[in-house]
Amino acid sequence: MKSFGNTFSKLALKCIYKVIERGIKMTERQLIQEILNTVDVIYDFVNTDDDKKEYEITINRQDGDHRPLENINKEIKHYFTDADFSYDEELNDNGDDIHVQVKR
């Protein structure tokens, strides 16, 4: 089965990184949404503080996505750390979701 995260989305994320490098403004929330959309997951902002740039997010697989949660988490973590976010995660015991706190 092919991964839900597709090449087009990954290329789009690379373009976003270049935009950031050139100093064009994008809010942290927009960047977080782009990262999570690139990995193709369902997410919900549970608690946010835009002033402090702190975000608490619950992440779930989409229906029909059979990728191991650990692999999804690893990919998401890679993108967040590349974008200079701290990333503290907790995988749910039942393997259904990831609870994440990110901060920039």
Gaussian input, Z-matrix of N, CA and C with variables (Angstrom, degrees):
# hf/3-21g

backbone

0 1
 N
 C     1     B1
 C     2     B2     1     A1
 N     3     B3     2     A2     1     D1
 C     4     B4     3     A3     2     D2
 C     5     B5     4     A4     3     D3
 N     6     B6     5     A5     4     D4
 C     7     B7     6     A6     5     D5
 C     8     B8     7     A7     6     D6
 N     9     B9     8     A8     7     D7
 C    10    B10     9     A9     8     D8
 C    11    B11    10    A10     9     D9
 N    12    B12    11    A11    10    D10
 C    13    B13    12    A12    11    D11
 C    14    B14    13    A13    12    D12
 N    15    B15    14    A14    13    D13
 C    16    B16    15    A15    14    D14
 C    17    B17    16    A16    15    D15
 N    18    B18    17    A17    16    D16
 C    19    B19    18    A18    17    D17
 C    20    B20    19    A19    18    D18
 N    21    B21    20    A20    19    D19
 C    22    B22    21    A21    20    D20
 C    23    B23    22    A22    21    D21
 N    24    B24    23    A23    22    D22
 C    25    B25    24    A24    23    D23
 C    26    B26    25    A25    24    D24
 N    27    B27    26    A26    25    D25
 C    28    B28    27    A27    26    D26
 C    29    B29    28    A28    27    D27
 N    30    B30    29    A29    28    D28
 C    31    B31    30    A30    29    D29
 C    32    B32    31    A31    30    D30
 N    33    B33    32    A32    31    D31
 C    34    B34    33    A33    32    D32
 C    35    B35    34    A34    33    D33
 N    36    B36    35    A35    34    D34
 C    37    B37    36    A36    35    D35
 C    38    B38    37    A37    36    D36
 N    39    B39    38    A38    37    D37
 C    40    B40    39    A39    38    D38
 C    41    B41    40    A40    39    D39
 N    42    B42    41    A41    40    D40
 C    43    B43    42    A42    41    D41
 C    44    B44    43    A43    42    D42
 N    45    B45    44    A44    43    D43
 C    46    B46    45    A45    44    D44
 C    47    B47    46    A46    45    D45
 N    48    B48    47    A47    46    D46
 C    49    B49    48    A48    47    D47
 C    50    B50    49    A49    48    D48
 N    51    B51    50    A50    49    D49
 C    52    B52    51    A51    50    D50
 C    53    B53    52    A52    51    D51
 N    54    B54    53    A53    52    D52
 C    55    B55    54    A54    53    D53
 C    56    B56    55    A55    54    D54
 N    57    B57    56    A56    55    D55
 C    58    B58    57    A57    56    D56
 C    59    B59    58    A58    57    D57
 N    60    B60    59    A59    58    D58
 C    61    B61    60    A60    59    D59
 C    62    B62    61    A61    60    D60
 N    63    B63    62    A62    61    D61
 C    64    B64    63    A63    62    D62
 C    65    B65    64    A64    63    D63
 N    66    B66    65    A65    64    D64
 C    67    B67    66    A66    65    D65
 C    68    B68    67    A67    66    D66
 N    69    B69    68    A68    67    D67
 C    70    B70    69    A69    68    D68
 C    71    B71    70    A70    69    D69
 N    72    B72    71    A71    70    D70
 C    73    B73    72    A72    71    D71
 C    74    B74    73    A73    72    D72
 N    75    B75    74    A74    73    D73
 C    76    B76    75    A75    74    D74
 C    77    B77    76    A76    75    D75
 N    78    B78    77    A77    76    D76
 C    79    B79    78    A78    77    D77
 C    80    B80    79    A79    78    D78
 N    81    B81    80    A80    79    D79
 C    82    B82    81    A81    80    D80
 C    83    B83    82    A82    81    D81
 N    84    B84    83    A83    82    D82
 C    85    B85    84    A84    83    D83
 C    86    B86    85    A85    84    D84
 N    87    B87    86    A86    85    D85
 C    88    B88    87    A87    86    D86
 C    89    B89    88    A88    87    D87
 N    90    B90    89    A89    88    D88
 C    91    B91    90    A90    89    D89
 C    92    B92    91    A91    90    D90
 N    93    B93    92    A92    91    D91
 C    94    B94    93    A93    92    D92
 C    95    B95    94    A94    93    D93
 N    96    B96    95    A95    94    D94
 C    97    B97    96    A96    95    D95
 C    98    B98    97    A97    96    D96
 N    99    B99    98    A98    97    D97
 C   100   B100    99    A99    98    D98
 C   101   B101   100   A100    99    D99
 N   102   B102   101   A101   100   D100
 C   103   B103   102   A102   101   D101
 C   104   B104   103   A103   102   D102
 N   105   B105   104   A104   103   D103
 C   106   B106   105   A105   104   D104
 C   107   B107   106   A106   105   D105
 N   108   B108   107   A107   106   D106
 C   109   B109   108   A108   107   D107
 C   110   B110   109   A109   108   D108
 N   111   B111   110   A110   109   D109
 C   112   B112   111   A111   110   D110
 C   113   B113   112   A112   111   D111
 N   114   B114   113   A113   112   D112
 C   115   B115   114   A114   113   D113
 C   116   B116   115   A115   114   D114
 N   117   B117   116   A116   115   D115
 C   118   B118   117   A117   116   D116
 C   119   B119   118   A118   117   D117
 N   120   B120   119   A119   118   D118
 C   121   B121   120   A120   119   D119
 C   122   B122   121   A121   120   D120
 N   123   B123   122   A122   121   D121
 C   124   B124   123   A123   122   D122
 C   125   B125   124   A124   123   D123
 N   126   B126   125   A125   124   D124
 C   127   B127   126   A126   125   D125
 C   128   B128   127   A127   126   D126
 N   129   B129   128   A128   127   D127
 C   130   B130   129   A129   128   D128
 C   131   B131   130   A130   129   D129
 N   132   B132   131   A131   130   D130
 C   133   B133   132   A132   131   D131
 C   134   B134   133   A133   132   D132
 N   135   B135   134   A134   133   D133
 C   136   B136   135   A135   134   D134
 C   137   B137   136   A136   135   D135
 N   138   B138   137   A137   136   D136
 C   139   B139   138   A138   137   D137
 C   140   B140   139   A139   138   D138
 N   141   B141   140   A140   139   D139
 C   142   B142   141   A141   140   D140
 C   143   B143   142   A142   141   D141
 N   144   B144   143   A143   142   D142
 C   145   B145   144   A144   143   D143
 C   146   B146   145   A145   144   D144
 N   147   B147   146   A146   145   D145
 C   148   B148   147   A147   146   D146
 C   149   B149   148   A148   147   D147
 N   150   B150   149   A149   148   D148
 C   151   B151   150   A150   149   D149
 C   152   B152   151   A151   150   D150
 N   153   B153   152   A152   151   D151
 C   154   B154   153   A153   152   D152
 C   155   B155   154   A154   153   D153
 N   156   B156   155   A155   154   D154
 C   157   B157   156   A156   155   D155
 C   158   B158   157   A157   156   D156
 N   159   B159   158   A158   157   D157
 C   160   B160   159   A159   158   D158
 C   161   B161   160   A160   159   D159
 N   162   B162   161   A161   160   D160
 C   163   B163   162   A162   161   D161
 C   164   B164   163   A163   162   D162
 N   165   B165   164   A164   163   D163
 C   166   B166   165   A165   164   D164
 C   167   B167   166   A166   165   D165
 N   168   B168   167   A167   166   D166
 C   169   B169   168   A168   167   D167
 C   170   B170   169   A169   168   D168
 N   171   B171   170   A170   169   D169
 C   172   B172   171   A171   170   D170
 C   173   B173   172   A172   171   D171
 N   174   B174   173   A173   172   D172
 C   175   B175   174   A174   173   D173
 C   176   B176   175   A175   174   D174
 N   177   B177   176   A176   175   D175
 C   178   B178   177   A177   176   D176
 C   179   B179   178   A178   177   D177
 N   180   B180   179   A179   178   D178
 C   181   B181   180   A180   179   D179
 C   182   B182   181   A181   180   D180
 N   183   B183   182   A182   181   D181
 C   184   B184   183   A183   182   D182
 C   185   B185   184   A184   183   D183
 N   186   B186   185   A185   184   D184
 C   187   B187   186   A186   185   D185
 C   188   B188   187   A187   186   D186
 N   189   B189   188   A188   187   D187
 C   190   B190   189   A189   188   D188
 C   191   B191   190   A190   189   D189
 N   192   B192   191   A191   190   D190
 C   193   B193   192   A192   191   D191
 C   194   B194   193   A193   192   D192
 N   195   B195   194   A194   193   D193
 C   196   B196   195   A195   194   D194
 C   197   B197   196   A196   195   D195
 N   198   B198   197   A197   196   D196
 C   199   B199   198   A198   197   D197
 C   200   B200   199   A199   198   D198
 N   201   B201   200   A200   199   D199
 C   202   B202   201   A201   200   D200
 C   203   B203   202   A202   201   D201
 N   204   B204   203   A203   202   D202
 C   205   B205   204   A204   203   D203
 C   206   B206   205   A205   204   D204
 N   207   B207   206   A206   205   D205
 C   208   B208   207   A207   206   D206
 C   209   B209   208   A208   207   D207
 N   210   B210   209   A209   208   D208
 C   211   B211   210   A210   209   D209
 C   212   B212   211   A211   210   D210
 N   213   B213   212   A212   211   D211
 C   214   B214   213   A213   212   D212
 C   215   B215   214   A214   213   D213
 N   216   B216   215   A215   214   D214
 C   217   B217   216   A216   215   D215
 C   218   B218   217   A217   216   D216
 N   219   B219   218   A218   217   D217
 C   220   B220   219   A219   218   D218
 C   221   B221   220   A220   219   D219
 N   222   B222   221   A221   220   D220
 C   223   B223   222   A222   221   D221
 C   224   B224   223   A223   222   D222
 N   225   B225   224   A224   223   D223
 C   226   B226   225   A225   224   D224
 C   227   B227   226   A226   225   D225
 N   228   B228   227   A227   226   D226
 C   229   B229   228   A228   227   D227
 C   230   B230   229   A229   228   D228
 N   231   B231   230   A230   229   D229
 C   232   B232   231   A231   230   D230
 C   233   B233   232   A232   231   D231
 N   234   B234   233   A233   232   D232
 C   235   B235   234   A234   233   D233
 C   236   B236   235   A235   234   D234
 N   237   B237   236   A236   235   D235
 C   238   B238   237   A237   236   D236
 C   239   B239   238   A238   237   D237
 N   240   B240   239   A239   238   D238
 C   241   B241   240   A240   239   D239
 C   242   B242   241   A241   240   D240
 N   243   B243   242   A242   241   D241
 C   244   B244   243   A243   242   D242
 C   245   B245   244   A244   243   D243
 N   246   B246   245   A245   244   D244
 C   247   B247   246   A246   245   D245
 C   248   B248   247   A247   246   D246
 N   249   B249   248   A248   247   D247
 C   250   B250   249   A249   248   D248
 C   251   B251   250   A250   249   D249
 N   252   B252   251   A251   250   D250
 C   253   B253   252   A252   251   D251
 C   254   B254   253   A253   252   D252
 N   255   B255   254   A254   253   D253
 C   256   B256   255   A255   254   D254
 C   257   B257   256   A256   255   D255
 N   258   B258   257   A257   256   D256
 C   259   B259   258   A258   257   D257
 C   260   B260   259   A259   258   D258
 N   261   B261   260   A260   259   D259
 C   262   B262   261   A261   260   D260
 C   263   B263   262   A262   261   D261
 N   264   B264   263   A263   262   D262
 C   265   B265   264   A264   263   D263
 C   266   B266   265   A265   264   D264
 N   267   B267   266   A266   265   D265
 C   268   B268   267   A267   266   D266
 C   269   B269   268   A268   267   D267
 N   270   B270   269   A269   268   D268
 C   271   B271   270   A270   269   D269
 C   272   B272   271   A271   270   D270
 N   273   B273   272   A272   271   D271
 C   274   B274   273   A273   272   D272
 C   275   B275   274   A274   273   D273
 N   276   B276   275   A275   274   D274
 C   277   B277   276   A276   275   D275
 C   278   B278   277   A277   276   D276
 N   279   B279   278   A278   277   D277
 C   280   B280   279   A279   278   D278
 C   281   B281   280   A280   279   D279
 N   282   B282   281   A281   280   D280
 C   283   B283   282   A282   281   D281
 C   284   B284   283   A283   282   D282
 N   285   B285   284   A284   283   D283
 C   286   B286   285   A285   284   D284
 C   287   B287   286   A286   285   D285
 N   288   B288   287   A287   286   D286
 C   289   B289   288   A288   287   D287
 C   290   B290   289   A289   288   D288
 N   291   B291   290   A290   289   D289
 C   292   B292   291   A291   290   D290
 C   293   B293   292   A292   291   D291
 N   294   B294   293   A293   292   D292
 C   295   B295   294   A294   293   D293
 C   296   B296   295   A295   294   D294
 N   297   B297   296   A296   295   D295
 C   298   B298   297   A297   296   D296
 C   299   B299   298   A298   297   D297
 N   300   B300   299   A299   298   D298
 C   301   B301   300   A300   299   D299
 C   302   B302   301   A301   300   D300
 N   303   B303   302   A302   301   D301
 C   304   B304   303   A303   302   D302
 C   305   B305   304   A304   303   D303
 N   306   B306   305   A305   304   D304
 C   307   B307   306   A306   305   D305
 C   308   B308   307   A307   306   D306
 N   309   B309   308   A308   307   D307
 C   310   B310   309   A309   308   D308
 C   311   B311   310   A310   309   D309

   B1=1.4512
   B2=1.5257
   B3=1.2882
   B4=1.4548
   B5=1.5277
   B6=1.3340
   B7=1.4626
   B8=1.5180
   B9=1.3315
   B10=1.4552
   B11=1.5234
   B12=1.3347
   B13=1.4644
   B14=1.5197
   B15=1.3359
   B16=1.4574
   B17=1.5188
   B18=1.3219
   B19=1.4586
   B20=1.5152
   B21=1.3314
   B22=1.4592
   B23=1.5208
   B24=1.3239
   B25=1.4642
   B26=1.5178
   B27=1.3107
   B28=1.4606
   B29=1.5208
   B30=1.3287
   B31=1.4623
   B32=1.5243
   B33=1.3323
   B34=1.4617
   B35=1.5197
   B36=1.3201
   B37=1.4598
   B38=1.5240
   B39=1.3239
   B40=1.4611
   B41=1.5252
   B42=1.3225
   B43=1.4685
   B44=1.5226
   B45=1.3128
   B46=1.4643
   B47=1.5185
   B48=1.3301
   B49=1.4665
   B50=1.5223
   B51=1.3347
   B52=1.4646
   B53=1.5178
   B54=1.3237
   B55=1.4683
   B56=1.5199
   B57=1.3114
   B58=1.4629
   B59=1.5241
   B60=1.3300
   B61=1.4609
   B62=1.5254
   B63=1.3080
   B64=1.4630
   B65=1.5236
   B66=1.3016
   B67=1.4562
   B68=1.5170
   B69=1.3196
   B70=1.4550
   B71=1.5256
   B72=1.3151
   B73=1.4653
   B74=1.5257
   B75=1.3081
   B76=1.4547
   B77=1.5200
   B78=1.3068
   B79=1.4555
   B80=1.5266
   B81=1.3183
   B82=1.4584
   B83=1.5233
   B84=1.3142
   B85=1.4663
   B86=1.5356
   B87=1.3362
   B88=1.4656
   B89=1.5254
   B90=1.3129
   B91=1.4605
   B92=1.5273
   B93=1.3210
   B94=1.4663
   B95=1.5278
   B96=1.3222
   B97=1.4619
   B98=1.5278
   B99=1.3207
   B100=1.4660
   B101=1.5241
   B102=1.3173
   B103=1.4678
   B104=1.5278
   B105=1.3129
   B106=1.4646
   B107=1.5276
   B108=1.3256
   B109=1.4641
   B110=1.5236
   B111=1.3266
   B112=1.4616
   B113=1.5239
   B114=1.3171
   B115=1.4646
   B116=1.5320
   B117=1.3132
   B118=1.4627
   B119=1.5257
   B120=1.3288
   B121=1.4590
   B122=1.5255
   B123=1.3152
   B124=1.4619
   B125=1.5198
   B126=1.3153
   B127=1.4637
   B128=1.5178
   B129=1.3320
   B130=1.4594
   B131=1.5203
   B132=1.3270
   B133=1.4586
   B134=1.5219
   B135=1.3276
   B136=1.4579
   B137=1.5198
   B138=1.3106
   B139=1.4579
   B140=1.5227
   B141=1.3232
   B142=1.4630
   B143=1.5184
   B144=1.3090
   B145=1.4588
   B146=1.5263
   B147=1.3308
   B148=1.4594
   B149=1.5222
   B150=1.3295
   B151=1.4675
   B152=1.5282
   B153=1.3323
   B154=1.4696
   B155=1.5303
   B156=1.3235
   B157=1.4696
   B158=1.5261
   B159=1.3385
   B160=1.4619
   B161=1.5218
   B162=1.3236
   B163=1.4571
   B164=1.5174
   B165=1.3199
   B166=1.4586
   B167=1.5261
   B168=1.3247
   B169=1.4610
   B170=1.5275
   B171=1.3300
   B172=1.4556
   B173=1.5246
   B174=1.3241
   B175=1.4636
   B176=1.5254
   B177=1.3383
   B178=1.4668
   B179=1.5249
   B180=1.3277
   B181=1.4679
   B182=1.5177
   B183=1.3208
   B184=1.4572
   B185=1.5226
   B186=1.3297
   B187=1.4655
   B188=1.5230
   B189=1.3048
   B190=1.4560
   B191=1.5191
   B192=1.3120
   B193=1.4664
   B194=1.5244
   B195=1.3134
   B196=1.4632
   B197=1.5187
   B198=1.3286
   B199=1.4632
   B200=1.5243
   B201=1.3236
   B202=1.4650
   B203=1.5319
   B204=1.3164
   B205=1.4604
   B206=1.5271
   B207=1.3180
   B208=1.4640
   B209=1.5294
   B210=1.3332
   B211=1.4658
   B212=1.5242
   B213=1.3175
   B214=1.4654
   B215=1.5225
   B216=1.3205
   B217=1.4575
   B218=1.5278
   B219=1.3191
   B220=1.4654
   B221=1.5328
   B222=1.3240
   B223=1.4664
   B224=1.5286
   B225=1.3283
   B226=1.4645
   B227=1.5243
   B228=1.3194
   B229=1.4675
   B230=1.5261
   B231=1.3117
   B232=1.4661
   B233=1.5311
   B234=1.3297
   B235=1.4648
   B236=1.5264
   B237=1.3267
   B238=1.4693
   B239=1.5263
   B240=1.3118
   B241=1.4653
   B242=1.5244
   B243=1.3329
   B244=1.4692
   B245=1.5228
   B246=1.3271
   B247=1.4677
   B248=1.5363
   B249=1.3287
   B250=1.4728
   B251=1.5216
   B252=1.3250
   B253=1.4595
   B254=1.5235
   B255=1.3336
   B256=1.4637
   B257=1.5277
   B258=1.3083
   B259=1.4636
   B260=1.5173
   B261=1.3261
   B262=1.4646
   B263=1.5196
   B264=1.3254
   B265=1.4500
   B266=1.5151
   B267=1.3219
   B268=1.4593
   B269=1.5197
   B270=1.3280
   B271=1.4536
   B272=1.5217
   B273=1.3140
   B274=1.4517
   B275=1.5271
   B276=1.3143
   B277=1.4673
   B278=1.5281
   B279=1.3266
   B280=1.4621
   B281=1.5261
   B282=1.3276
   B283=1.4551
   B284=1.5077
   B285=1.3278
   B286=1.4590
   B287=1.5197
   B288=1.3142
   B289=1.4564
   B290=1.5206
   B291=1.3335
   B292=1.4594
   B293=1.5218
   B294=1.2979
   B295=1.4614
   B296=1.5276
   B297=1.3336
   B298=1.4620
   B299=1.5201
   B300=1.3274
   B301=1.4615
   B302=1.5157
   B303=1.3363
   B304=1.4597
   B305=1.5167
   B306=1.3129
   B307=1.4623
   B308=1.5143
   B309=1.3179
   B310=1.4562
   B311=1.4970
   A1=108.96
   A2=115.92
   A3=121.20
   A4=110.14
   A5=115.70
   A6=121.52
   A7=110.63
   A8=117.13
   A9=121.71
   A10=111.38
   A11=118.36
   A12=120.95
   A13=108.72
   A14=117.55
   A15=118.29
   A16=112.25
   A17=115.20
   A18=121.83
   A19=111.45
   A20=118.33
   A21=120.66
   A22=110.93
   A23=117.07
   A24=120.65
   A25=111.30
   A26=117.58
   A27=120.55
   A28=110.67
   A29=117.04
   A30=119.98
   A31=110.48
   A32=116.70
   A33=120.38
   A34=110.44
   A35=117.23
   A36=120.71
   A37=110.74
   A38=117.69
   A39=120.23
   A40=110.62
   A41=117.01
   A42=120.56
   A43=110.70
   A44=117.13
   A45=121.03
   A46=109.87
   A47=117.42
   A48=120.34
   A49=110.71
   A50=116.85
   A51=120.15
   A52=111.13
   A53=116.93
   A54=120.92
   A55=109.64
   A56=116.60
   A57=121.16
   A58=110.18
   A59=116.50
   A60=120.23
   A61=111.63
   A62=117.07
   A63=120.97
   A64=112.06
   A65=117.37
   A66=121.26
   A67=115.39
   A68=117.81
   A69=120.25
   A70=107.26
   A71=116.24
   A72=120.66
   A73=112.75
   A74=114.24
   A75=123.70
   A76=104.72
   A77=118.19
   A78=119.13
   A79=109.82
   A80=115.25
   A81=119.80
   A82=110.52
   A83=116.09
   A84=119.78
   A85=110.60
   A86=117.11
   A87=120.21
   A88=111.01
   A89=116.62
   A90=120.26
   A91=110.77
   A92=117.06
   A93=121.19
   A94=110.08
   A95=116.79
   A96=120.75
   A97=111.35
   A98=117.47
   A99=120.54
   A100=111.26
   A101=116.60
   A102=120.07
   A103=110.28
   A104=117.07
   A105=120.57
   A106=111.79
   A107=117.60
   A108=120.37
   A109=110.90
   A110=116.88
   A111=121.18
   A112=111.02
   A113=116.43
   A114=120.68
   A115=110.59
   A116=116.93
   A117=123.88
   A118=112.32
   A119=114.79
   A120=121.70
   A121=109.62
   A122=114.83
   A123=121.64
   A124=106.62
   A125=116.85
   A126=119.09
   A127=110.16
   A128=114.03
   A129=121.03
   A130=107.98
   A131=115.93
   A132=120.40
   A133=107.40
   A134=116.89
   A135=122.44
   A136=110.33
   A137=116.20
   A138=121.90
   A139=107.11
   A140=116.59
   A141=119.23
   A142=110.50
   A143=114.61
   A144=122.01
   A145=106.29
   A146=115.15
   A147=120.13
   A148=111.90
   A149=117.46
   A150=120.22
   A151=111.63
   A152=116.44
   A153=120.85
   A154=112.00
   A155=116.09
   A156=122.56
   A157=111.51
   A158=115.29
   A159=122.49
   A160=109.06
   A161=115.65
   A162=120.46
   A163=110.26
   A164=115.38
   A165=122.55
   A166=106.49
   A167=116.11
   A168=120.96
   A169=109.70
   A170=116.04
   A171=121.88
   A172=107.16
   A173=115.98
   A174=122.09
   A175=108.91
   A176=116.36
   A177=122.73
   A178=109.97
   A179=115.15
   A180=119.84
   A181=109.36
   A182=115.22
   A183=119.78
   A184=109.21
   A185=116.38
   A186=120.63
   A187=109.09
   A188=116.07
   A189=121.06
   A190=114.35
   A191=117.64
   A192=121.77
   A193=107.52
   A194=116.26
   A195=120.79
   A196=112.85
   A197=116.94
   A198=119.14
   A199=108.95
   A200=117.16
   A201=119.24
   A202=110.03
   A203=115.65
   A204=120.97
   A205=111.31
   A206=116.62
   A207=120.26
   A208=111.16
   A209=117.30
   A210=121.18
   A211=111.24
   A212=116.14
   A213=120.29
   A214=109.36
   A215=116.32
   A216=121.05
   A217=111.08
   A218=116.41
   A219=120.95
   A220=110.96
   A221=116.75
   A222=121.14
   A223=111.04
   A224=116.47
   A225=120.46
   A226=110.11
   A227=115.98
   A228=120.49
   A229=110.77
   A230=116.81
   A231=121.32
   A232=111.02
   A233=116.74
   A234=120.22
   A235=111.97
   A236=116.53
   A237=118.97
   A238=111.65
   A239=117.43
   A240=118.76
   A241=110.92
   A242=117.83
   A243=120.66
   A244=111.84
   A245=116.35
   A246=121.40
   A247=111.71
   A248=116.91
   A249=123.18
   A250=114.31
   A251=116.64
   A252=121.85
   A253=108.06
   A254=116.54
   A255=118.78
   A256=105.69
   A257=117.17
   A258=121.09
   A259=108.86
   A260=116.32
   A261=121.95
   A262=107.69
   A263=115.78
   A264=119.92
   A265=111.75
   A266=113.81
   A267=122.17
   A268=106.79
   A269=116.29
   A270=120.37
   A271=108.48
   A272=116.23
   A273=122.31
   A274=109.41
   A275=116.60
   A276=122.02
   A277=113.03
   A278=116.60
   A279=118.76
   A280=112.43
   A281=117.53
   A282=121.44
   A283=115.39
   A284=117.29
   A285=120.00
   A286=114.43
   A287=117.73
   A288=117.92
   A289=112.29
   A290=113.52
   A291=122.03
   A292=106.64
   A293=115.87
   A294=121.66
   A295=106.26
   A296=116.75
   A297=121.25
   A298=110.86
   A299=115.20
   A300=121.69
   A301=106.75
   A302=115.75
   A303=120.50
   A304=108.91
   A305=114.32
   A306=120.18
   A307=107.77
   A308=114.44
   A309=118.77
   A310=109.67
   D1=135.21
   D2=-179.13
   D3=-76.08
   D4=143.85
   D5=179.50
   D6=-62.41
   D7=145.94
   D8=178.42
   D9=-67.13
   D10=-35.55
   D11=178.01
   D12=-69.46
   D13=119.02
   D14=-175.45
   D15=-103.01
   D16=165.02
   D17=-176.17
   D18=-61.99
   D19=-39.63
   D20=-179.75
   D21=-58.25
   D22=-45.30
   D23=-179.79
   D24=-63.69
   D25=-38.90
   D26=179.63
   D27=-67.50
   D28=-36.95
   D29=175.53
   D30=-66.55
   D31=-38.68
   D32=177.95
   D33=-62.41
   D34=-39.74
   D35=179.36
   D36=-66.07
   D37=-38.69
   D38=176.62
   D39=-61.80
   D40=-38.66
   D41=176.97
   D42=-64.26
   D43=-38.30
   D44=178.30
   D45=-63.74
   D46=-42.16
   D47=177.10
   D48=-58.67
   D49=-40.51
   D50=179.26
   D51=-65.90
   D52=-37.82
   D53=176.84
   D54=-60.68
   D55=-42.84
   D56=179.48
   D57=-64.09
   D58=-43.82
   D59=179.97
   D60=-60.27
   D61=-32.30
   D62=-178.87
   D63=-83.26
   D64=-0.46
   D65=174.07
   D66=88.76
   D67=9.20
   D68=176.81
   D69=-78.00
   D70=131.95
   D71=-172.99
   D72=-75.88
   D73=137.23
   D74=170.76
   D75=-141.05
   D76=134.79
   D77=-179.23
   D78=-69.18
   D79=157.51
   D80=177.85
   D81=-59.89
   D82=-40.98
   D83=-179.64
   D84=-61.31
   D85=-41.44
   D86=178.32
   D87=-63.01
   D88=-42.15
   D89=179.25
   D90=-65.42
   D91=-41.86
   D92=177.20
   D93=-59.39
   D94=-45.28
   D95=179.45
   D96=-62.41
   D97=-40.95
   D98=178.13
   D99=-63.25
   D100=-42.25
   D101=178.87
   D102=-61.94
   D103=-48.86
   D104=-176.85
   D105=-68.61
   D106=-34.43
   D107=175.52
   D108=-68.15
   D109=-33.60
   D110=178.38
   D111=-64.27
   D112=-40.17
   D113=-179.97
   D114=-79.10
   D115=-11.29
   D116=174.62
   D117=65.02
   D118=58.55
   D119=177.94
   D120=-124.48
   D121=165.31
   D122=172.90
   D123=-93.39
   D124=135.47
   D125=-177.60
   D126=-142.02
   D127=158.21
   D128=179.33
   D129=-142.76
   D130=126.80
   D131=174.47
   D132=-75.52
   D133=114.75
   D134=-177.02
   D135=-86.57
   D136=-44.76
   D137=-177.76
   D138=-148.15
   D139=129.07
   D140=-179.11
   D141=-134.20
   D142=149.90
   D143=171.79
   D144=-138.04
   D145=92.49
   D146=-176.57
   D147=-62.85
   D148=-32.53
   D149=179.67
   D150=-65.62
   D151=-41.52
   D152=179.04
   D153=-88.19
   D154=-6.52
   D155=-178.60
   D156=60.04
   D157=43.67
   D158=178.17
   D159=-117.99
   D160=134.83
   D161=-175.83
   D162=-138.37
   D163=133.91
   D164=175.56
   D165=-112.22
   D166=125.36
   D167=-170.81
   D168=-133.92
   D169=140.99
   D170=170.34
   D171=-106.02
   D172=131.01
   D173=-175.65
   D174=-120.58
   D175=133.32
   D176=178.30
   D177=-128.97
   D178=153.03
   D179=171.84
   D180=-71.51
   D181=152.53
   D182=173.03
   D183=-78.04
   D184=157.61
   D185=176.38
   D186=-56.18
   D187=133.83
   D188=178.82
   D189=86.51
   D190=-4.40
   D191=178.63
   D192=-86.40
   D193=115.58
   D194=-176.55
   D195=-106.67
   D196=11.25
   D197=177.34
   D198=-64.05
   D199=140.12
   D200=175.69
   D201=-59.94
   D202=138.93
   D203=-178.71
   D204=-57.77
   D205=-33.80
   D206=179.27
   D207=-63.15
   D208=-37.82
   D209=178.30
   D210=-68.53
   D211=-41.68
   D212=177.72
   D213=-61.58
   D214=-45.80
   D215=179.95
   D216=-60.15
   D217=-42.82
   D218=-179.54
   D219=-61.09
   D220=-42.70
   D221=179.39
   D222=-65.96
   D223=-45.25
   D224=179.34
   D225=-61.99
   D226=-45.80
   D227=-179.13
   D228=-59.44
   D229=-40.96
   D230=178.13
   D231=-57.55
   D232=-48.05
   D233=-179.22
   D234=-64.55
   D235=-42.25
   D236=-179.47
   D237=-65.80
   D238=-42.87
   D239=-179.92
   D240=-68.60
   D241=-34.29
   D242=174.53
   D243=-62.36
   D244=-30.62
   D245=-179.44
   D246=-92.17
   D247=14.33
   D248=176.98
   D249=64.31
   D250=37.62
   D251=171.77
   D252=-101.98
   D253=147.43
   D254=165.01
   D255=-77.92
   D256=153.20
   D257=-174.51
   D258=-143.86
   D259=108.38
   D260=177.36
   D261=-116.97
   D262=118.70
   D263=-174.40
   D264=-120.03
   D265=157.83
   D266=173.78
   D267=-141.18
   D268=114.17
   D269=177.67
   D270=-82.10
   D271=132.52
   D272=-179.74
   D273=-63.72
   D274=141.00
   D275=-178.67
   D276=-56.18
   D277=-34.76
   D278=-178.05
   D279=-84.36
   D280=1.62
   D281=175.51
   D282=75.04
   D283=16.50
   D284=-177.17
   D285=-92.42
   D286=-29.45
   D287=-175.87
   D288=-150.10
   D289=169.33
   D290=177.25
   D291=-122.35
   D292=131.18
   D293=175.64
   D294=-103.77
   D295=121.27
   D296=-172.01
   D297=-125.68
   D298=142.19
   D299=169.33
   D300=-120.89
   D301=121.60
   D302=178.33
   D303=-120.38
   D304=149.01
   D305=-178.97
   D306=-149.14
   D307=145.88
   D308=178.04
   D309=-121.45

